[in-house]
């Protein structure tokens, strides 16, 4: 087969290059970032459909909160002029649907029994504005802090088809507009969109920079190890072309990179380097032990000897990643599917490029020989101090297992930023000057026989809002009931709350809301469905805390509103909590499925149940160390760390299959267990050690990143690589020595 591959090598390379040309438009599309909800969720997901329904009723719930603060006070003619100009400038932006703030606020006028119109709050003398706002406390609550030193603008963004792709551009336009009219040092921007746009920008920068530095370091180490430009080209060609073709297919099918699939190059470089180094290592050994063979013969013989284990590692690793296809999230399904495709391409390219490049190179056995001699001495040390190494291994396993009890799945998005980042600083100043501001939306649907303006429903909603404000971490609570109360307070100053019990007055106010409060009425009342909206402003929470807070609010709503309406969470924040739940649950379940699938495939490959079972411990050891270390250090299992275990499992399986393949061949050739173990560790061990060094250094560089997701991914992956190395060269030989002794070998060889 390898001879046939050698004869067809240029034709196969031509097909690959033709595919590369045809997939160029797909690559261009793939490298564009798309973190839209449609990229994360399946189209029939109930949570996504509920969110889309909420947006159809009330528009885009992603708003930008703009707060400006002046310790001297904001009720001045200069600020009033700035507020008006800012409101007009923001409203002129194509992506802005509405602006709710002091610059364009209106106050209902009194004409007859109920207000029949409205007038602008500004311009007016500062003293008059103060009196007007004191007469309309609910309006003041939306526009100014109680001391009038902070003013707030809510910028409501349009629900555009390409909104997620343009979020960064839209936020930049809003920010530049704000800073043209208000002092930058006294003005802060916040909101879910601001946080995630900052996170996306920083993650793309850090992943691009430090992953690039990591790659550069990896290939520099490879160049120093082998001192051969052709071998470096071989490894680069495998990784680069596999990544290119995978991204091309990914983009051709209409997908774009997101926070998960940006890890595809990480997976491919890890497994591509490993397969390439196994081939290079085998070629060096063939040349050293087979003098007289030509460069072409040593290259093809190395490819032939490594084809079977490389094929097996590809199948097992692909099966592990395909386990993600069972996830309920589109983003994880696509990650698993295209990681599997890329891994298969790495195998193809390892042998196609190997047949082209390796015959052109001279063997470079120096690094392989040095590693083999070192491993032989190390193996002798293990046998000499077997009890110590066994005790050390058991202690590490127990210590890591104990850490599992402290492992938690949660995420705090703001915690990913460096403390000095502008997003964090603006968030902290917003909370200090305005108070809790992040919106948690609730949808109120009247029960049959009730309407939003029913006295019983409005009073119950007001009671719910009063109770919600007393919860820790909750700030302002504003909803459709606030509009009815404000309308009544305009007609009966100081008695708006008491008038909520009058059905006739509520009916009259209901007819005037669109006129009296044109900005707010459409934001909180959907006439078509007869539903209302309540916005509970709170602090930035972790996903778990957000779920608990939502449950508390829903329990409170059932007690106060249960007889007249149903209340359910809406908007983006509950959906974000669902994302975290999906990701961590899916990764845990898929990891278990991967372990079972990989173990079964290893069993089929080695055709020995005992050997297959013996591979479980060294494969699970680095995963156990990873999760245990996260537990001890308080690192939560979240969207940034949940994928590392699956990647590490692929790394371990690759080394284990090569190890067990050579060990089985040695035992079948008649070698006793001790000689087979020594021969295996000196034959396969150099590749395991050298790839571990290369990968450890490459991923450790990512620990220098500013974004904590990049830091954690790099450092945890580097630690896992080190643990995988320990598992392969210490634990696995000890396990084999314990369960495949000399007498057992004579009676029943595997």
N, C-alpha and C positions, 0 to 999 in steps of 0.2 A: 504493500500500500504506500509506503513512504517513497519507494522508487517511482511509483506512478505519480505521486504528488510532485516529486522532483522534476519529472518530465513535463508535467502540466503547470509548473510553478508560475511561469510568465503569463500563461493564459488566465490562471486564477487571479494573479495580481492585476491583470488588465480588467477583469470583471469587477474586482474590488474598487479599482480606481474609477471605472465607469459608474459604479454605484455611488462613489463619493461625489462625482460631478452631478449626477441626477439628484442627489440628496442635499445639495448646497442650499436650495431654497428652504428646505426643512430645517437645516442648521440655523439659518438666519431667523426663522420663526421661533425655534426652540430657545435660543439664547435671550429672547425677550422674557421678562419676568411677568408671571401671572399668578398672583396669590388671591384671586377672586374666590368667592364661596363656591362657585360652580366647579372650580378646580379641586376643592377639598371634598365636597359632598356629592353623592350620587343624586341624579336628577329626581328620583322618586323618594328621597329621604324626607320623612315627615317634618323634621326640624327645618330643613331648607325651604320646604313648601310653605310652612307657617311664616317664616321670615319674609318670603316673597309676597305672601298675602298681606302682611303688615305694611310692607313698602307700597303695595298697590293702593292701600287705603290712605296712608299718611305721608307717602313720599319717602325719600331717602332719609333714614334716621341717623345717618352719619353726619354729625354737625361739628363745626369748629367753634370752640369756646374762646372768645377773645376778651381778656380782662385788662383794663388799664388802671393803674393805681397812682395816686398822688397824695402824699401825707398832708398837703395843704388844703385838700378838698377839690372836688371836680365841678362844683356848681359855679362856674364862671362863664362869662360870655365867650372867652377864647375857646374853652373846651366845647361849649355848645356848638360853635361854628365847626370845629374839628369833627365832632360827632356827626353832624349833618353831612359834611363833605365825605366822611368815611362811609357812611351808609349809602350815599349815592354811588360812590366809586365801587363798593362791593356789589351792589345790586346790578351794576353794569357788566360785571364779569359773566361770561356765558354759562359757566358751570354753577353759578349761585342761583338758587331758587328763591330764597327770601333771606332777609336780615331782620332779626329781632333785637332791637337795642334802643338806647335813648335818642339816637339821631333821627329815627323815623317813627318813634312811638306816637300813638294817637290816644287821646283821652275822650271818652264819651261825653257828649253835650247833653244838657237837660232841656228838654222842650216838651212840656206837658207832663203827663204822668210818668212816662218812660223816655229814656234817651232816644232821640230820633236821628242822631248823627254823631260825628266825632271831629275833633280838631287836633292838629299836631301839638305835641308837647313842647317842641322847640320850633322857632326861637321864641324866647320870652325872657324877661328879667330873672336873674337867679332866685330872688326872693319869691317870685310868683311860681317858679318851677318847684321850689321846695314846698310851698303851700299845696300846690296841685298834687304832688306825690304823697304828701301826708294825708290828703283826702282820698287817695286811692292806694292804700297800703299794699294790695296784691300786685299792682302794677309796679310800685317802687321795688318790691321784693325781686321782680324779674330784671330790673334795670340797674339798681344801685345797692351797695352795701348799706347797712343801717347808718353808718357814719358819713355816707356820701363821699368816701375817699376812693372807692372802687366802683367802676362801671363795667357792665358786661354786655357783650354783643354775642348773639347766637347766629352763626352763619350756616344756614340750611343749604346743603348742596343738592343739585339736581340728580335724579336717578337716571344716569346716562348708560347706554349699552356698554361703553368701554370705560366705565368709571374706574374700575380697579386698575386697569392698565395706565390710566392718566392721573391716578391719585396724587403721586408726587408732584406732577406738573401743576395740578389744580391747587394743592396746598402751597406751593411756592408762589403762585400768583396771588393768593389770598394774603400770605405773609408779607409779600412786598408791598401790597396795597395798604395793609394795616400800618406798616412801618413808615410809609410816606406821610401818614396823617397823625400818627401818635408816636410819642417818644419810645424808641426801641427798648431802652433800659427800664422803662416803667410799664411795658406792655407784654403780656404773656399769652401764648396760644396753647390750648390743650384740647383733649378729646381722644376718643378711641382711634380715629383715623390718623391724628397727629402722631400718636404713640407708635402705631404700626407702620406708618410711612417712615418714621425715623428708624425703627427697627429693621425694616427692609433695606433702607439705604446703607445702614451701618453693617448689616450682615453681608450684603453684596460686596461692600468694600473690603471687609475683613476676610471673608471667605476667598475673594479673588486675590487679595494681597498675600495672605499667609498660606493659603493653599498653594499659590504660585511659588512662594519661598520654600515651602515644604517640598514641592516637586523639584525645584532647583537643587535643594540640598540632597534629595534622594539620588538624583542623576549625577550629582557631583561625587557622591560617595561611590556610586557604581563605577564611574570613570576612574576613581582612585584605586578601587579594588581590582579591576580587570585591565586598566590602562590600554584600552582598545576602542577606537572610535566606532568600528563596525559593530561591536557588541552593544555599545551605547545606542547606536542607531537602531539596532534590533529591538531593544527594550522600548525605546521611544516610539518606534513604529507600531508596536503592538498596542501600547497604551493609547497613543494619540489617534491612530486610525480606528480603534475600537470605540473610543469616546466619540469621535466625529460621526461614525456611521450610526451609533446608537442615538445620538442627538438628532441626526438627520431623519431617522425613522420616527423619532418622537415628535419632531416638528412637522413632518409630512402628514402625520395623523391628526394634526390640529392642536397639539399640546405645546405648552411653554413652561419653562423652568419655574419652580416654586420652592418653598422652603424645604421640601423633602427631596425633590428630584435634583436639586442642586448638589446632592450628595452622590449622584451617579458617577462623576469622575473620581470621587474618593474610592468607591467600590472597585472601579475598573483598574485604577492604578495599583491598588493593593493586590488584586488577584492576577493582573497582567504581569506585574513584576515577579510574583512568585512562580508562575509557570515558566516564564522566560529564564529565571535563574536556575530552576530545576533542570531545564534543557542544557544551559551553559555548564552547570556543575557536572551533569552526566557526560557531556562532551569532553570536559577536562579529564575525567576519570577514565574514559575510553582511550583517550590519547596517551595517558600516563601508563595504562596497563596493557595497551595494544600497540607496541612500537612497530613501525613499518607501515601503518595505515596512513593513507593520504588524508589531507584536510577534508576532502569531500566525503570519504568513507567514514571518518570519525563523526562528522556532522550528521550524516544520514543514520548511522548506527545509534547515535544519541537520541535523535528524533524517534527512531523506532522503539527504543527501550522506554522512552518516557510517554509514548502515546497512550498506552493503556491506563496508567495512573492519572495522567492529565485528563483523559476522557472521563474517568470515574469521578475525579474532583469536580469537573465541570458539571456533570449530571447531579451530583449531590448538592453542590452549591446552588445550582439553578433550582433544584427542588426546594431548597431552603427558602430562597427568595420568592418562589412562586406561592409559598404558603401565605404570603401577604395578599394574594388575590382573594382570599376568603374574608378580607376586611370589609366592614360596611362603609368605608370611606374611599372615594375615588382616588384621592391623592396617594394613599398607601397601595392601592391596587396597581396604579400606574408605576409607582416606584418599584414594586416587586417585579412587575412584568418586564419593564425595560432594563432593570438590573440583570434579570435573567438573560435577556437578549444580548446585552453587552458582554456578559460572562461567556456566553457561547461564541461571540465574535472574537473574544480574547483567545479562545482555544484555536479557532480557525486561523487566526493571524499568527499565533505562536508557531504553527507548523508551516503555513505558507511562507511567511517571512523567514522562518528558520531554514527552509529549503533553498531560499534565494541568497540570504546573507551569510549564514554560517559556513558554507563551503568556501567563501571568500576570505575567511579569517583563520588565523592561527590559534590553536588552543592556548588558554591562559591559565595554567593550573596553579599558579603561585598562591592565590587566595584560597582556592579549594584545598590544596595540600596543607597549608598552614592551619586551616580550620579543622581538617581531618585529624592532624596530629594533636591539636589541642583538645579535640573531643575525645580522642582515645585516652589521653591522660585524665581527662575529666571523668570519663566512664570508669576508669580504674579507681579513681577517688570515690566515686559513688559506691562501688562494690566494697571498698575498704571501710567506708563509714556509712554503710547502708542504714544502720539504725538511726544515725543522726539525720540523714536526708529523709528517711521515712517519717521521723518525728517532726521535722520541719514542714514537710508536705502536709501532714495531718493537722499541725497547728495552723497553717495558712488556710486550710479548708474550713476548720472550725471557726477561725476568726472571721473569715468571709461569710460563713453561714450565719454567724451571730449578727453581722451587720444587716442581714436581710430583714430582721425584725424591726429595724429602724428606717427601712426604705419606704418612702411615701411617693405617691404619684400626685403631682400638683404642679402648677406653674404660676409664676408672677412675672408678667411680661416686662414691667418697668424695671424689675431687678436685673434684667439682662444688660441694661445700659451701664456705662461707667457713671459714677456719681457726678462727675463734672459735665456730663453731656447736657446740651441745651434743653432737650426734651424733659429730662429729669428736673433741671432747675426751674423751667417754666411750670412744670406740674407742682413742684413744692411751693412756688410763689403764688400760684393760683389758689391752692388750698389755704395758704396763709392769709391772703388778702380777701378772697371771696368765700372760701369754705369748700366743702365737698362739692364736686361739680360733675362727675362722670354720670351719665344718665343710665338708669335702669328702667326700661319701659314696661308698662303693664297695660294690657288690653282688657277693657271692660265691656262685656256683652250682656245687655239686659235680658232677663228671663222672659218667657212668653207672658204677655199682658203688661209688660213694663216698657217705659221709654227712658232715654237718658235724662230728660228734664222732669221725670216724676219726683215729687218731693221726697218720698221715702228713699229713692235711689241716690239723689243728690246729697241728702243728709247723711246717709250711710257712708258715702264716699268721703265726705268731709270728716266724718269720725275716723275713717280709716287713715286719712292723711294726717290727722292730729296724732294718732297712735304711731304711725310710721316715723314721724319727725322725732319721736322720743327714743327711737332705736339708736344704739351706738353707731357712729360713722355715717349717719344720714343727715343730710342738710335740708335743702328746700324740697318740698313736694308740691308739684303743680300739675293740675289736670283739668279736665272739662268742668269739674265742679267749681274750680277756682274762677272760671269765666262767669258762671251763674252768680257766684257770690260777689264778684267784682261788679257785675251789672246791677245787682240789687244795692250794693254799697254806694254806687254812684247816685242812686235815687234816694236812698235812705241812709245817709252818712252815719256810721257807727252802729247800724242795725242790719247790715247785710247778712250776717250769719243767722240772726233771728228770723229774717224774712225767708230763709230757705224752706221753711215749713209751709209757705203759701203756694199752693199749686197754680193759682191763677197768675200770680206774679212771675213764677218760674216760666209759665207758658209764654207770657208777654216778653220776658227777657230772652227766651229762646229764639224768638222771631227777630230780635234786634242784634244778636251776637255778631253776625257777619258785618253789620254796619258799625257797631260800637268797637269791635276788636277785630278788624280785618286781618291783621297779621297772625293772630293766635287762634281764631276760630277754626280755620282749616287744619291747623296743626294738631288740634286736640279733639275734634268732633268730625266723624265721617258720616255725613248725612245718608249716603247710599245704603250703608249697612246698619245705621243706627248705633254704631259703637263709639266708645270714648277711649281716651288715652290718658294715662297718668304717668308722669315722669318723676321718678324718685332719684334725686341727686345724692350720690354717695362717694366714698373714697375708692381709690384704686385697690382692688382686692385680688388675691390669688383665685384661681379657678375654683378650688374647693371652698374657699370662703364665700365666693360669689354664689355658688350653689346653695350654701347654707343660708346666706342672706335672702336669696330668692325664696327658699322654702319658708323662712320666717315670715316674709311679706305675704306669701300666698296663704299661710295659715291664718294670719291676721285678717286678710281679705275674706276668707271663708267665714270667719266669725262675725264680721261687720256687714259684709255685702252678700253673703251666701244665699239669703232668702230672696234677693231681688236681682242678682246678676252673677255671672261667672267671670272670674278674673284669671288670666293666664299671662305668663311672662312673654315678652315680645322684644323685638329689636335685636341688636347685634350681641350684646353681652351674654345672654343665655346661650346663644349659638356658639360663642367662643368657648364657654364652659363645656359645651357638648363636644367641640373639637378636641379639647384636651382629654376628655373622657374616652372618646373614640380612639385617639392615637395611642394612649397608654394601654387601654384594654386590648386593642388590636395587636399591638406589638407584643404584649405578653402572650396572648393566645397563639399568634403566629410563631413566636419563638418556641413554644412547646410543640407545636405541630412540626416545625422545622427539625427539632431534635429527634422526634419520632421518625420523620421521613428520612432524614440523613442516616440515622442508625440502621433503618431497614435497608437502605440502598448500600451501605457499607457491608451489611450482612450478605446481600446478594452478590456483591463484588468479591469479597474474600471467601465466601462460601464456608464460613466457619462461624457459628453462633458465638462460640467462646471468644474468638478474636474480636468480633463485632462488639460484644459487650465490654470487652476490655478497652475499647476506644472511647467509651462514654465518658469516663472520668477525665482524661486529658482534654477532651473537647469541652466538657462543662466547666473545668477548673477556671479558665480565664473569664468565662461569663459569670461564674460565681464570685470571682475576685472583683470584677467590675461592679456588679450589683451590691456586693458587700461593702466595697469601698465607698460607693455612693451613699449607702445607709449610714456608715460611720461618720462621713463628712457632712451629712445633711444635704446632699445633692439630690434634688427631687427627680423622679422619673417623669419626663415631660417630652414635649415635641422636639426638644434639642438633644436629648440623651437617649430616648427610647429606641432609636434605630441602631445604636452602637452595638448592642448585644447581637443583633442579627448579622452585622458586618463582621464582628469578631468570630462568630460561629463559622462563617464562611472561611476565614483565615485558618482556623484550627483544623477544619475538615480537610482543607487542601494539604496541609503538612501531614496530617494523620494518615490520609490515604496513601501518599507517597511512602511514608514510613512503613505502613503495614504491607504495602505491595512488595517492597524490597525484603522485608522480614519473611513474608510468606515464601518468596522465591528462594531465599536462603535455606529455609527449613525444608522445602521440597527438594532442594539439591542435596540434602543429607547432612547439612551442618547441624551440630548440636545447638540447643538454645543459647548458650553463652556466646558461642562464635557467631551465631546469627544476629544476636543483639549488638555485639561489637561491630560486626560488619555493616549492619544497618545504620548505626549511629555515626560511623565514619564515612558512610556512603551518602546518606540522605542528610545527615546532620549539618554539614557545611552550608547547604542551601538554607536550611531552617535558621541557622545562626546569622548568616549574612543578610538574608531578607529581613530578619527581625531587627538587625542593626539599622538597615536602610530605612525601614518603615518607622521604627521608633524615633529616629532623628527627624524624619520628615514630619511626623505628626506632632512631635514635641514642640516644633517651631510655632505651631498654631496656638500654643499656650501664651504666646506673646501678644495675641490679639486684644483689642480693646473690648469687643463684645463678649459677654460671658458665654454665650452659646458657642462661639468659636473657641474660646479658651477651654471650656469643658470638653467639647468634642475632641480637640487635639490632645489634651492631657489624658483624658480617659481612654482614648484609643491607644495612645502610647503605652499607658500602664497595661492595657489589655494585651498588647503585642508582647510586652515583657512577660506577662503571666502565661501567655500561650507558649512562649519559648521555654519557660520553666516546666510547663506541663509536658512538652514534647521531649525534652532532653533529660528530665529528672523523673517526673511522675510516671511517664509511660514505660521507660525501661524498668523501673521498680515494680510496676504492675505486671509487666511481662515476666520479670524474674520470679515474681511470687506465684504466678498462676501458670507458667509454662516451664516447669522444672525439667531436669534431665530425665528422670524416670518416666514422667508423663509424656515426654517427647518420644521415647522409644515405643511406648504402648500405643499412643494415638497422636500422630503428628497432625497439626492443623493444615 
